[in-house]
């Protein structure tokens, strides 16, 4: 409280002006004038994360450009190469950050927090935000023959059937280097292993190096010690162990330069300290001419665990009861399977949006990821995460991950209700009080100002941070209305029936307020398309308002406002047949593209097909999507290099292509691609969880007809099964009929 009364603004202003700087208080005031005044301007969590991110960028600018003879990660080599399409001039940039190759893939075991991250060229970061391990091949003359980090044609793939493993292969006319990285359990201790295989026609050296950098740039190493002839100990706490003894090792610091550039067979040191935090080490293993050499590196990720803590799921065990998908496109099937693995890997107890940049919790990402988990049949995992939400609720009823983001309460209530509906369960006893508190918080938060275009809406918030500065976002309000509906549905058959009636009334009132606001905004902008907020013109942030159509289905599929918004985005915000988000992301956004595709699909607009195909093509070789993609290079330009919300939306897109709910009906085949309808094609999904029960669907395309069959374990039967296949008239059948045959001239 004392700090509040101190004249700190005056002191800061005087100090700045005295030393010739612009007045920071005036600048901050001007900055905030571009946002609507609210409870909070920017969530402190995001400011803190941004400060750390750009602090590293500042270090990068002080280190990298003066030391380009070092072997840096691939993104550095691309951004500093004037011949690369990823080249970025750095003249007036005070920070150097990865803006061209934000692509990486995590490996680990389900149910465990420890993840190792591998970049597109095989660089391994074993711990969160840590140093890395890399490898290259050197001939007997000391010339570097193969350096994956500087390669333009390395190939990478992901194994995912029984475990996660990433293989990176780099070849030249003179040899090849292959690495395979995975995580194993060794008596309760998780170990990151990388197996390197080197081959040179003329012989030379396989070099495995500890690097003071990672996929974001410099990552300090202050001390490296060579021990036992086959290990490096980093900063006295982490170890890198080889399964063979190197012929010799080289350690170096910043003053001497990169260990990679020390002369072959230079005088060996066993202990190196670097005050600047730029220690590096290289272990040399002799390669006989024309003979392959294999060396495995082990890095313990955790301490041994005992008792019940040692028991965790295996990939085959987890996948046994999953919702199987089979479509006539091997790549799309593969992306679906990988997406499921990515979701499970990043939800050990709570859900993360990614393994590195976003290895933290947001309700926004978590709820949409949970939606995919539930639909894919991972009920126990989803229940554990939802139970964990309760500890994040404030006494006021607010579900907090970042303060100032008002979508969280509606999202939590919505996903709780989805869980109950899809499992045919009543809310858990310990959920009732949080549900009521959360819904009442939303009611109290609504604005009362009958003269305003935002009457009845939520106050301005930072919301989905990719929409822009503080504003009265329709995204928040759609989630709030859906959350109130969800709370009412969960409570209507309980002792809290009065609360349910109240929440239903408030949900309807809020939807009415939104509609009134949208009518006023339509008269101002001359379009039924929904802007991001009540005070914004149409721009790419309007994509947030599509939430009314997908995933919330608050509006009918052909609602003129949803259709007009989708039309605006299609006409103004598409690059490479995918949604390009100008605000914040400055790139193609995979998950928002798929939101648009879902809206189009449910409205019967076949343009969704092109978006789905484009997003499939933009997946990395390991089946991942970054948060945003550079449309020229195809590399990640924003957020985490493995974005789990994007993986979740791919799961939902594939599932909804074959079956989705529409009011009291189930729709089968509404998103079947035209090319999947070739004679001989078979399409299936199941068991798919729906709000009506478990469902298996099989579609077989024959030369002159299509046979559709379904088997349901119903909680309650849908009023109708509606079959919508491309090239055929829609057909409605009873749920208990179980099959239908469709012909171009009529249905049977």
GUKOL-622293 format. One line per 8 residues: number of its first residue (from 1); for each residue y, z, x of C-alpha. Coordinates in Angstrom, 3 decimals, m for minus. Example, Ala and Ser with C-alpha at 12.3 -4.5 7.8 and 13.67 -1.06 7.14 Angstrom:
% residues 2
1 = m4.500,7.800,12.300 | m1.060,7.140,13.670
//
This chain:
% residues 748
1 = 0.000,0.000,0.000 | 2.345,0.720,2.923 | 2.021,m2.879,4.132 | 3.195,m4.033,0.689 | 6.512,m2.203,1.139 | 7.149,m3.320,4.710 | 9.681,m6.182,5.163 | 7.009,m8.328,6.767
9 = 8.302,m11.617,5.338 | 11.720,m10.962,6.863 | 10.167,m10.079,10.245 | 7.948,m13.176,10.315 | 10.846,m15.427,9.314 | 13.177,m13.998,11.984 | 10.549,m14.265,14.733 | 9.710,m17.843,13.844
17 = 13.308,m19.046,13.706 | 14.180,m17.197,16.938 | 11.478,m19.106,18.802 | 12.341,m22.492,17.298 | 9.579,m22.725,14.697 | 9.962,m23.802,11.093 | 10.348,m20.926,8.637 | 6.701,m20.208,7.607
25 = 7.705,m18.303,4.465 | 9.803,m21.231,3.267 | 6.982,m23.637,4.099 | 4.426,m21.528,2.230 | 6.746,m21.297,m0.753 | 7.155,m25.089,m0.795 | 3.390,m25.514,m0.466 | 2.728,m23.301,m3.459
33 = 5.210,m25.185,m5.628 | 2.672,m28.037,m5.762 | 0.216,m25.786,m7.625 | 0.463,m24.049,m10.966 | 1.252,m20.322,m10.537 | m1.842,m18.216,m11.050 | m3.573,m14.969,m10.201 | m4.494,m16.316,m6.798
41 = m3.350,m19.385,m4.874 | m6.351,m20.026,m2.664 | m9.564,m17.969,m2.469 | m9.411,m15.883,0.692 | m13.028,m16.836,1.388 | m12.092,m20.517,1.633 | m9.027,m19.796,3.756 | m11.179,m17.751,6.122
49 = m13.824,m20.473,6.355 | m11.167,m23.131,6.914 | m9.533,m21.084,9.657 | m12.854,m20.716,11.492 | m13.620,m24.415,11.059 | m10.317,m25.577,12.509 | m10.368,m22.939,15.238 | m13.496,m24.656,16.533
57 = m11.716,m27.978,16.190 | m8.919,m26.619,18.360 | m11.439,m25.534,20.997 | m13.033,m28.984,20.802 | m9.678,m30.610,21.528 | m9.254,m28.390,24.608 | m12.738,m29.092,25.975 | m14.240,m32.407,24.928
65 = m11.626,m35.049,25.712 | m11.286,m33.778,29.301 | m15.031,m33.741,29.876 | m16.400,m36.958,28.416 | m18.898,m37.187,31.278 | m20.843,m34.356,29.609 | m23.678,m35.219,27.230 | m22.142,m34.352,23.893
73 = m23.672,m34.562,20.393 | m23.866,m37.981,18.804 | m20.813,m37.537,16.566 | m18.599,m36.886,19.585 | m19.793,m40.014,21.345 | m19.147,m42.065,18.203 | m15.673,m40.712,17.470 | m14.501,m41.101,21.067
81 = m15.986,m44.589,21.520 | m13.258,m47.225,20.894 | m15.964,m49.807,20.140 | m17.548,m47.688,17.412 | m16.696,m48.008,13.719 | m16.515,m44.202,13.766 | m13.729,m44.133,16.377 | m10.864,m41.786,15.430
89 = m7.611,m41.771,17.473 | m6.769,m38.242,18.573 | m3.153,m38.604,19.736 | m1.512,m36.319,17.163 | m4.637,m34.431,16.104 | m4.510,m30.861,17.327 | m8.103,m30.350,16.251 | m11.127,m32.534,16.940
97 = m13.716,m32.096,14.216 | m16.783,m34.010,13.076 | m15.455,m36.494,10.532 | m17.894,m39.350,11.008 | m21.436,m38.050,11.394 | m21.808,m34.955,9.252 | m25.513,m35.597,8.898 | m28.276,m33.170,9.756
105 = m31.481,m31.794,8.299 | m32.868,m28.264,8.240 | m36.443,m27.214,8.896 | m37.927,m23.854,8.031 | m40.374,m22.065,5.766 | m39.817,m21.315,2.058 | m38.652,m17.830,1.232 | m37.190,m17.201,4.698
113 = m33.543,m17.114,5.761 | m34.071,m18.623,9.203 | m33.305,m22.345,9.414 | m33.143,m24.677,12.392 | m30.890,m27.719,12.068 | m31.578,m31.121,13.643 | m28.882,m33.781,14.022 | m29.529,m37.553,13.610
121 = m30.423,m37.956,17.299 | m32.734,m34.951,17.592 | m30.293,m32.302,18.838 | m31.772,m28.950,17.718 | m29.561,m26.020,16.694 | m32.095,m23.185,16.292 | m29.760,m20.517,14.895 | m26.854,m20.705,12.484
129 = m23.779,m22.001,14.334 | m25.457,m21.551,17.722 | m25.988,m23.451,20.939 | m28.475,m26.318,20.923 | m31.360,m27.928,22.782 | m31.378,m31.617,23.702 | m33.469,m33.911,25.917 | m33.214,m37.207,27.804
137 = m35.071,m39.267,30.418 | m33.940,m39.799,34.016 | m35.451,m42.157,36.591 | m36.240,m41.184,40.183 | m32.812,m42.388,41.306 | m31.171,m39.869,38.975 | m30.012,m42.522,36.515 | m30.181,m41.566,32.848
145 = m32.445,m44.129,31.200 | m32.642,m42.775,27.636 | m30.056,m40.450,26.116 | m30.570,m40.108,22.340 | m27.069,m38.648,21.842 | m25.587,m41.911,23.160 | m28.091,m44.198,21.497 | m27.215,m46.597,18.701
153 = m30.735,m47.226,17.458 | m32.709,m43.982,17.445 | m35.053,m43.641,14.488 | m35.651,m40.444,12.552 | m38.117,m39.439,9.852 | m39.111,m36.330,7.901 | m42.606,m35.043,7.151 | m42.655,m32.954,3.980
161 = m46.141,m32.921,2.442 | m47.599,m29.795,4.095 | m44.678,m28.636,6.206 | m41.213,m29.799,7.196 | m41.006,m31.627,10.520 | m38.382,m34.016,11.864 | m39.382,m36.724,14.326 | m36.752,m38.568,16.368
169 = m37.722,m41.635,18.385 | m35.530,m43.372,20.988 | m36.800,m46.380,22.941 | m35.603,m48.795,25.603 | m37.250,m51.544,27.633 | m38.167,m48.975,30.273 | m39.511,m46.113,28.203 | m39.336,m43.917,25.144
177 = m38.540,m40.356,24.138 | m39.987,m38.794,20.987 | m39.212,m35.300,19.685 | m40.743,m33.455,16.749 | m39.121,m30.257,15.456 | m40.651,m27.803,12.971 | m40.873,m24.071,12.233 | m44.097,m22.038,12.303
185 = m45.119,m18.496,11.524 | m46.715,m16.705,14.473 | m48.043,m13.348,13.317 | m44.942,m12.660,11.229 | m42.469,m14.104,13.719 | m40.819,m17.422,12.868 | m40.677,m19.829,15.804 | m38.790,m23.079,16.064
193 = m40.896,m25.563,18.005 | m39.917,m28.939,19.404 | m42.527,m31.150,21.023 | m41.065,m33.716,23.423 | m43.029,m36.758,24.567 | m41.546,m38.788,27.404 | m42.651,m42.082,28.907 | m41.120,m44.223,31.686
201 = m42.689,m47.371,33.116 | m41.407,m46.581,36.614 | m41.674,m42.797,36.402 | m38.929,m40.195,36.610 | m38.070,m37.029,34.718 | m38.154,m35.601,31.230 | m35.099,m33.337,31.035 | m34.827,m30.592,28.409
209 = m31.423,m28.950,28.294 | m29.718,m25.937,26.717 | m26.312,m27.123,25.478 | m23.094,m25.144,24.736 | m22.448,m27.276,21.650 | m23.855,m28.159,18.231 | m23.206,m30.602,15.351 | m19.707,m29.169,14.876
217 = m18.682,m29.113,18.543 | m18.406,m26.448,21.223 | m20.580,m23.350,20.784 | m20.138,m20.881,23.611 | m22.826,m19.823,26.067 | m21.641,m17.197,28.556 | m24.850,m16.556,30.447 | m28.153,m18.340,31.081
225 = m30.941,m16.852,33.133 | m34.129,m18.592,34.270 | m37.084,m16.210,33.983 | m40.859,m16.341,34.512 | m40.637,m19.883,35.817 | m40.811,m21.399,32.310 | m38.056,m19.795,30.206 | m34.307,m19.596,29.783
233 = m32.712,m16.482,28.321 | m29.360,m17.176,26.643 | m26.693,m14.462,26.555 | m29.409,m11.827,27.091 | m30.722,m12.093,23.522 | m32.308,m15.474,22.755 | m34.966,m17.375,24.641 | m36.135,m20.942,25.194
241 = m39.714,m21.120,26.457 | m41.642,m24.170,27.715 | m45.415,m24.508,27.468 | m45.416,m25.925,31.009 | m43.547,m24.908,34.124 | m40.708,m27.299,35.002 | m40.684,m28.834,38.467 | m37.224,m27.387,38.877
249 = m34.240,m26.228,36.846 | m30.493,m26.598,37.162 | m27.930,m24.151,35.801 | m24.206,m24.853,35.709 | m20.864,m23.597,34.418 | m17.655,m25.266,33.261 | m16.176,m25.516,36.741 | m19.213,m27.326,38.146
257 = m19.615,m29.505,35.077 | m22.559,m30.308,32.864 | m25.980,m29.341,34.191 | m26.959,m32.863,33.160 | m24.729,m34.266,35.908 | m25.916,m32.082,38.777 | m27.825,m33.964,41.499 | m31.562,m34.246,41.018
265 = m33.275,m31.471,42.977 | m29.982,m29.700,43.606 | m30.137,m26.132,44.873 | m31.683,m24.153,42.028 | m29.975,m21.055,40.616 | m31.666,m18.493,38.433 | m28.612,m16.910,36.798 | m25.333,m18.477,35.753
273 = m22.287,m16.866,34.126 | m19.384,m18.745,32.579 | m16.193,m16.963,31.644 | m15.176,m19.974,29.588 | m18.456,m19.917,27.662 | m19.569,m23.350,28.858 | m22.823,m22.535,30.666 | m25.563,m25.157,30.464
281 = m29.095,m25.513,31.817 | m31.555,m28.350,32.399 | m35.296,m28.167,33.059 | m36.877,m31.192,34.825 | m40.477,m32.227,34.211 | m41.898,m34.989,36.398 | m43.040,m38.211,34.720 | m45.675,m40.303,36.454
289 = m45.134,m44.041,36.184 | m46.669,m45.410,32.989 | m48.025,m42.018,31.848 | m46.830,m40.046,28.854 | m45.897,m36.375,29.282 | m45.729,m33.839,26.449 | m43.784,m30.572,26.684 | m43.340,m28.099,23.832
297 = m40.348,m25.788,23.508 | m40.591,m22.505,21.598 | m37.563,m20.556,20.323 | m38.266,m17.341,18.367 | m36.047,m17.236,15.278 | m36.931,m13.762,14.061 | m38.656,m10.567,15.013 | m42.200,m9.898,13.880
305 = m42.507,m8.705,10.310 | m45.208,m6.443,8.983 | m46.652,m5.435,5.620 | m45.363,m7.095,2.471 | m42.459,m8.675,4.339 | m44.916,m10.957,6.118 | m46.151,m12.516,2.899 | m44.271,m15.667,1.993
313 = m45.040,m18.905,0.227 | m46.376,m22.043,1.852 | m45.236,m25.546,0.998 | m48.585,m26.606,m0.533 | m48.709,m23.414,m2.591 | m45.176,m23.828,m3.911 | m45.613,m27.485,m4.755 | m48.901,m27.029,m6.624
321 = m47.277,m26.542,m10.044 | m44.169,m28.654,m9.595 | m43.077,m31.376,m11.980 | m44.676,m34.551,m10.605 | m42.733,m37.788,m10.690 | m44.123,m41.273,m10.326 | m41.886,m44.334,m10.599 | m42.460,m47.863,m9.240
329 = m40.126,m47.271,m6.303 | m41.617,m45.520,m3.291 | m38.249,m44.570,m1.837 | m37.029,m42.915,m5.027 | m40.303,m40.984,m5.338 | m39.931,m39.863,m1.737 | m36.307,m38.783,m2.256 | m37.402,m36.730,m5.278
337 = m40.090,m34.910,m3.279 | m37.733,m34.258,m0.363 | m35.014,m33.027,m2.725 | m37.424,m30.449,m4.156 | m38.237,m29.252,m0.633 | m34.535,m29.037,0.231 | m33.813,m26.960,m2.877 | m36.641,m24.499,m2.202
345 = m35.793,m24.212,1.490 | m32.236,m23.193,0.632 | m33.082,m20.591,m2.012 | m35.005,m17.760,m0.302 | m33.343,m15.064,m2.459 | m29.963,m16.548,m3.258 | m29.014,m20.212,m3.252 | m27.048,m21.913,m0.480
353 = m25.280,m25.239,m0.781 | m26.413,m26.259,2.707 | m27.999,m25.020,5.938 | m24.864,m24.873,8.084 | m21.294,m25.469,6.866 | m22.173,m24.220,3.392 | m24.794,m21.612,4.204 | m23.043,m19.249,1.846
361 = m23.024,m18.568,m1.871 | m21.038,m20.285,m4.621 | m21.889,m19.848,m8.283 | m20.861,m23.460,m8.875 | m23.461,m24.923,m6.536 | m26.071,m22.273,m7.275 | m26.070,m22.861,m11.043 | m26.431,m26.628,m10.784
369 = m29.151,m26.237,m8.162 | m30.918,m23.725,m10.415 | m30.796,m26.225,m13.257 | m32.931,m28.596,m11.175 | m35.254,m25.767,m10.094 | m35.918,m24.797,m13.697 | m36.519,m28.358,m14.866 | m38.894,m28.921,m11.933
377 = m40.933,m25.832,m12.855 | m39.896,m23.348,m10.142 | m39.411,m20.523,m12.610 | m40.155,m17.506,m10.417 | m37.736,m18.664,m7.733 | m35.034,m19.313,m10.339 | m35.552,m15.913,m11.953 | m35.146,m14.151,m8.604
385 = m31.856,m15.911,m7.967 | m30.497,m15.217,m11.459 | m31.402,m11.535,m11.167 | m29.378,m11.502,m7.939 | m26.310,m12.698,m9.844 | m25.935,m9.296,m11.514 | m24.921,m7.591,m8.262 | m21.986,m10.014,m7.985
393 = m20.467,m9.053,m11.345 | m17.345,m6.904,m11.228 | m16.789,m4.005,m13.619 | m14.351,m6.260,m15.496 | m17.185,m8.701,m16.250 | m16.099,m11.342,m13.749 | m18.890,m13.013,m11.761 | m17.360,m13.311,m8.335
401 = m18.168,m15.568,m5.443 | m14.607,m16.760,m4.701 | m11.759,m15.109,m6.579 | m9.574,m17.534,m8.477 | m12.423,m19.842,m9.492 | m12.752,m19.424,m13.238 | m15.848,m21.548,m13.840 | m18.329,m18.914,m12.644
409 = m18.702,m16.819,m15.801 | m19.379,m19.807,m18.014 | m21.828,m21.203,m15.499 | m23.806,m17.974,m15.177 | m24.094,m17.588,m18.951 | m25.116,m21.242,m19.317 | m27.890,m21.072,m16.707 | m29.195,m17.752,m18.071
417 = m29.543,m19.398,m21.458 | m31.167,m22.490,m19.925 | m33.700,m20.204,m18.276 | m34.466,m18.483,m21.582 | m34.736,m21.737,m23.530 | m36.892,m23.533,m20.969 | m39.279,m20.594,m20.569 | m39.260,m19.539,m24.256
425 = m38.299,m16.022,m23.247 | m35.734,m13.589,m24.586 | m33.060,m12.401,m22.157 | m34.266,m9.597,m19.904 | m33.149,m6.145,m20.961 | m31.001,m5.745,m17.849 | m29.189,m9.002,m18.686 | m27.713,m7.928,m22.028
433 = m24.840,m5.828,m20.756 | m23.775,m8.373,m18.089 | m23.912,m11.167,m20.695 | m21.599,m9.279,m23.062 | m19.210,m8.261,m20.285 | m19.050,m11.804,m18.923 | m18.328,m13.347,m22.326 | m15.664,m10.748,m23.126
441 = m14.025,m11.452,m19.763 | m13.713,m15.110,m20.760 | m12.161,m14.159,m24.088 | m9.620,m11.846,m22.448 | m8.765,m14.478,m19.859 | m7.633,m17.058,m22.433 | m3.922,m17.820,m22.596 | m1.957,m17.159,m25.770
449 = 1.080,m19.444,m25.986 | 1.203,m21.537,m29.161 | 4.088,m23.615,m27.797 | 2.116,m24.716,m24.728 | m0.327,m27.554,m24.105 | m2.606,m24.935,m22.521 | m2.685,m22.523,m25.446 | m6.158,m20.997,m25.686
457 = m7.249,m22.236,m22.244 | m7.963,m20.314,m19.066 | m5.150,m19.669,m16.583 | m4.665,m21.924,m13.558 | m7.285,m21.458,m10.905 | m8.544,m23.007,m7.727 | m11.644,m24.017,m9.673 | m13.891,m26.650,m8.154
465 = m11.882,m26.832,m4.952 | m12.384,m30.580,m4.687 | m10.216,m31.136,m7.771 | m6.962,m30.071,m6.106 | m4.541,m27.112,m6.026 | m4.316,m24.446,m8.728 | m4.172,m25.903,m12.209 | m5.381,m25.564,m15.791
473 = m8.596,m27.467,m15.176 | m10.590,m28.751,m18.128 | m13.700,m28.271,m15.936 | m13.202,m24.489,m16.105 | m12.625,m24.555,m19.840 | m15.633,m26.723,m20.652 | m17.816,m24.293,m18.709 | m16.183,m21.336,m20.467
481 = m16.854,m22.805,m23.916 | m20.449,m23.622,m22.952 | m20.844,m20.103,m21.565 | m19.654,m18.531,m24.810 | m22.077,m20.732,m26.764 | m24.868,m19.682,m24.415 | m24.041,m15.971,m24.772 | m24.097,m16.307,m28.557
489 = m27.455,m18.093,m28.515 | m29.052,m15.482,m26.255 | m27.837,m12.589,m28.423 | m28.180,m13.973,m31.964 | m31.659,m12.553,m32.625 | m31.058,m9.209,m30.933 | m29.352,m5.940,m31.785 | m26.186,m7.550,m30.388
497 = m25.879,m9.926,m33.335 | m22.234,m8.938,m33.958 | m21.358,m9.916,m30.402 | m23.166,m13.220,m30.914 | m21.051,m13.983,m34.005 | m17.896,m13.138,m32.084 | m18.865,m15.364,m29.156 | m19.711,m18.269,m31.475
505 = m16.288,m17.962,m33.099 | m14.616,m17.845,m29.683 | m16.603,m20.817,m28.385 | m15.513,m22.891,m31.371 | m11.957,m21.689,m30.947 | m11.951,m22.639,m27.293 | m13.382,m26.101,m27.985 | m10.634,m26.479,m30.580
513 = m7.992,m25.490,m28.036 | m9.380,m27.985,m25.534 | m9.355,m30.753,m28.149 | m5.755,m29.983,m29.146 | m4.719,m30.026,m25.491 | m6.515,m33.338,m24.927 | m4.819,m34.898,m27.975 | m1.406,m33.881,m26.622
521 = m2.282,m35.194,m23.183 | m3.529,m38.484,m24.669 | m0.152,m39.049,m26.314 | 1.547,m38.426,m22.967 | m0.605,m40.663,m20.750 | m1.549,m43.258,m23.347 | m5.284,m42.980,m22.799 | m8.206,m41.059,m24.268
529 = m9.492,m40.553,m20.729 | m9.451,m36.883,m19.756 | m7.420,m35.971,m16.669 | m8.522,m33.103,m14.466 | m6.033,m30.724,m16.058 | m3.483,m30.509,m18.824 | m0.691,m31.238,m16.335 | m2.293,m33.991,m14.251
537 = m2.187,m37.743,m14.544 | m5.450,m39.652,m14.316 | m6.911,m39.656,m10.810 | m10.326,m39.290,m9.194 | m10.383,m35.563,m10.067 | m10.909,m36.658,m13.687 | m14.583,m36.752,m12.719 | m14.597,m32.981,m13.302
545 = m13.878,m33.505,m16.994 | m17.143,m35.436,m17.363 | m18.799,m31.992,m17.500 | m18.234,m32.168,m21.265 | m20.809,m34.970,m21.324 | m23.057,m34.017,m18.426 | m24.422,m31.470,m17.807 | m23.008,m29.484,m20.735
553 = m23.440,m32.005,m23.562 | m20.567,m30.398,m25.457 | m19.444,m33.836,m26.640 | m21.614,m36.560,m28.125 | m22.873,m39.160,m25.624 | m20.549,m41.824,m27.080 | m17.511,m39.562,m27.497 | m14.444,m41.746,m26.941
561 = m12.951,m39.255,m24.469 | m16.059,m39.184,m22.291 | m16.443,m42.967,m22.439 | m12.778,m43.528,m21.608 | m12.984,m41.136,m18.641 | m16.083,m42.858,m17.315 | m14.373,m46.207,m17.808 | m11.317,m45.090,m15.850
569 = m13.490,m43.914,m12.962 | m15.532,m47.130,m12.968 | m12.366,m49.227,m12.838 | m10.433,m47.195,m10.285 | m12.676,m44.958,m8.193 | m15.751,m46.924,m7.155 | m16.701,m47.981,m3.619 | m20.089,m49.490,m2.779
577 = m21.011,m49.006,m6.434 | m20.648,m45.236,m6.162 | m17.906,m42.741,m7.001 | m15.278,m42.428,m4.252 | m13.351,m39.158,m4.423 | m9.899,m39.462,m2.891 | m9.035,m35.784,m3.223 | m10.302,m33.506,m0.460
585 = m13.535,m35.410,0.177 | m12.084,m38.815,1.091 | m15.541,m40.273,0.733 | m18.343,m41.307,m1.582 | m19.613,m38.197,m3.326 | m23.349,m38.388,m4.153 | m23.566,m35.579,m6.723 | m20.423,m36.580,m8.608
593 = m21.648,m40.190,m8.570 | m24.830,m38.979,m10.243 | m22.803,m36.996,m12.823 | m21.090,m40.269,m13.725 | m24.447,m42.061,m13.802 | m25.879,m39.450,m16.185 | m22.936,m39.852,m18.574 | m23.363,m43.629,m18.567
601 = m27.131,m43.388,m19.015 | m26.882,m41.053,m22.008 | m24.327,m43.406,m23.572 | m26.658,m46.379,m23.135 | m24.405,m48.032,m20.546 | m26.703,m49.850,m18.093 | m24.123,m49.661,m15.323 | m25.720,m46.352,m14.394
609 = m28.491,m48.329,m12.665 | m26.228,m49.631,m9.926 | m24.979,m46.128,m9.131 | m28.516,m44.724,m8.879 | m29.582,m47.524,m6.539 | m26.475,m47.091,m4.406 | m27.018,m43.351,m3.967 | m30.643,m43.987,m3.010
617 = m29.493,m46.459,m0.353 | m26.944,m43.982,1.004 | m29.587,m41.314,1.702 | m30.157,m40.545,5.365 | m33.444,m41.501,7.086 | m34.615,m37.930,6.420 | m33.811,m38.248,2.697 | m30.610,m36.192,2.668
625 = m27.038,m36.671,1.488 | m23.952,m35.048,2.987 | m21.309,m33.798,0.576 | m19.234,m36.942,1.087 | m20.017,m40.231,2.825 | m17.758,m42.526,4.847 | m18.014,m45.849,2.958 | m17.729,m47.881,6.178
633 = m20.165,m46.084,8.457 | m22.466,m44.440,5.917 | m22.119,m41.173,7.859 | m21.081,m37.816,6.447 | m17.327,m37.169,6.416 | m17.027,m33.913,4.449 | m18.920,m30.676,3.901 | m22.465,m29.910,4.905
641 = m24.638,m32.665,6.328 | m27.456,m31.697,3.968 | m25.873,m30.929,0.625 | m28.198,m29.179,m1.810 | m26.150,m29.804,m4.943 | m26.641,m33.509,m4.169 | m30.412,m32.954,m3.823 | m30.425,m31.114,m7.162
649 = m28.607,m33.946,m8.914 | m31.153,m36.457,m7.599 | m33.933,m34.325,m9.132 | m32.065,m34.187,m12.446 | m31.319,m37.920,m12.369 | m34.967,m38.820,m11.847 | m36.151,m36.360,m14.470 | m33.595,m37.463,m17.058
657 = m34.374,m41.126,m16.449 | m37.738,m40.436,m18.057 | m37.062,m37.511,m20.416 | m34.042,m35.499,m21.497 | m32.830,m33.440,m24.459 | m30.295,m34.804,m26.961 | m29.406,m32.275,m29.657 | m32.706,m31.557,m31.469
665 = m34.463,m34.633,m30.081 | m36.240,m35.590,m26.891 | m35.360,m38.957,m25.394 | m38.040,m40.782,m23.394 | m37.221,m43.674,m21.099 | m33.442,m43.664,m21.518 | m32.905,m44.142,m17.799 | m35.817,m46.391,m16.876
673 = m34.525,m49.024,m14.446 | m34.966,m52.674,m15.416 | m36.987,m53.392,m12.299 | m39.474,m50.646,m13.193 | m40.483,m52.643,m16.290 | m42.561,m55.250,m14.488 | m46.072,m55.776,m15.947 | m48.531,m53.452,m14.245
681 = m45.960,m50.739,m13.592 | m46.864,m47.146,m14.389 | m44.298,m44.396,m14.817 | m45.069,m40.729,m15.346 | m43.605,m37.255,m15.173 | m44.975,m33.786,m15.796 | m45.344,m31.073,m16.478 | m41.602,m31.313,m17.131
689 = m40.005,m28.213,m18.586 | m37.758,m28.950,m21.559 | m36.007,m26.767,m24.089 | m38.848,m27.649,m26.505 | m41.744,m26.875,m24.141 | m43.758,m28.407,m21.332 | m44.151,m32.156,m21.487 | m46.186,m34.858,m19.760
697 = m45.100,m38.463,m20.220 | m46.934,m41.648,m19.218 | m45.491,m45.135,m19.555 | m47.596,m48.217,m18.815 | m46.041,m51.672,m18.789 | m48.442,m54.394,m19.901 | m47.857,m58.160,m20.008 | m46.852,m58.181,m23.690
705 = m46.159,m54.556,m24.542 | m45.348,m51.099,m23.248 | m47.536,m48.097,m24.050 | m45.855,m44.704,m24.113 | m47.830,m41.484,m24.450 | m46.791,m37.860,m24.312 | m48.490,m34.491,m24.480 | m46.436,m31.425,m25.252
713 = m47.088,m27.700,m25.115 | m44.353,m27.011,m27.650 | m42.363,m23.798,m28.075 | m40.795,m25.604,m30.994 | m41.334,m29.253,m31.846 | m38.388,m31.595,m31.398 | m37.277,m33.245,m34.622 | m38.088,m36.612,m33.118
721 = m39.218,m38.307,m29.943 | m36.786,m41.168,m29.383 | m38.045,m43.902,m27.058 | m35.333,m45.980,m25.384 | m36.624,m48.558,m22.952 | m34.661,m51.457,m21.468 | m35.384,m54.687,m23.327 | m36.798,m52.929,m26.416
729 = m35.306,m51.601,m29.624 | m35.078,m47.783,m29.783 | m38.029,m46.258,m31.568 | m38.329,m42.829,m33.198 | m41.697,m41.076,m33.472 | m42.984,m37.679,m34.548 | m43.595,m35.215,m31.723 | m47.223,m34.763,m32.771
737 = m47.960,m38.494,m32.805 | m48.451,m38.495,m29.034 | m48.157,m42.212,m28.380 | m46.401,m45.424,m29.268 | m46.746,m49.088,m28.360 | m43.599,m51.158,m28.063 | m43.453,m54.947,m28.281 | m40.420,m57.203,m27.916
745 = m40.795,m58.371,m31.523 | m41.419,m54.934,m33.050 | m43.011,m51.546,m32.482 | m46.404,m50.172,m33.475
//
